[in-house]
C-alpha cells in the first residue's frame, strides 16, 4: 500500500483507510468536527494529520482512540461495552 501525504501549513495530511468490526461505525478526528461512517463492509476513509488521534465509536461498543502516527492504513475492532442503556426518559 502506498503512503499518500500532502504538506498543508507545515503538517502532513494523510488519506487513511481501513476496516472495522462493524458496518455503520463512526470515525472522526479527536477534537474536530470532520468524520466519516463505515460502509456496509466496515471500510472507511478519512483525511487526518499525522499527529491526530482517530476516535472510533458505535452505540453499544467501547469507544476507541488510535494515534495516526504517520500510518495510512488502520484497522480496528470495537469491543462490546459493559454499560447498560436505560430505557425511557
N, C-alpha and C positions, 0 to 999 in steps of 0.2 A: 504494500500500500504506500502511496506517495504522500509526503507531508506537504500540505498547502498552507503557506504562511504569507501574510501581507503586512507590510510595515505601515502602521497608522499611528500618527502622533507619537512616534518613538516606541510603540509597543506592538508586538506581533499579534496578529489576529489569525486564528486557526479555524478551518472548517472541520468540525469534529463530527464524526458519525459513530454509530454503534448500535447495539441491540440490547434490549431489556428483557426482563422476565415477563412483562405484561404489555398487552396492546392498550392504548389509551392512557398510558402513564405520562406524567408531565415532567419536562426537563427545563430548567431555567438557570440563568447565571445568578448566583447569590448576590443580593443587593441591587439587582437590576430588574427591570420590568420585562425585558425580552425573554422569550422562551419558545418552546415547541411541545408538541404532543407526539407520542409514538404512534406509528401506523398499525394496521391490523396484524402485522407480523412482529411488532415490537421494535422496529427500526426507527431511528431518529437522526436528525442532522441539526447542528446549531453552530453559530459563529461565536467565538469567545477569544479573549486574550489568553496568552499562555500562562498568565498568573492568576486567572479566575478560578473560582470554585463552582462546579456544577452541582445543582441541587435537584434531586430526583424525588418525586412523590406520587402517591396514588392512594385513594381512600382505602383504609383498612390495612395499609402497609407502612412499615417504618420508613421515615424519610432518610435519604442517603445523600451525603456530600462527597464529592470526589474532586481532587485538585486536577486541573488541566495539565499543568506541569509539562507543557510542550508536547502532549500526546495528541494525535489526530484520530485515534480510534479508542473509544472507551465503552466497554460492555459492563453491565451490572445486573444484579438481582435484587429486587425489593422483597425483603423478608416480611412475613405476616406480623402485624402489630399485636401487642398484648393488650392494647387499650380497648375498653368497652365503649360502644357508642350508645348514648342514651336515646331512647325513643321518646317522641313528643317534645314539648317545649316547657 
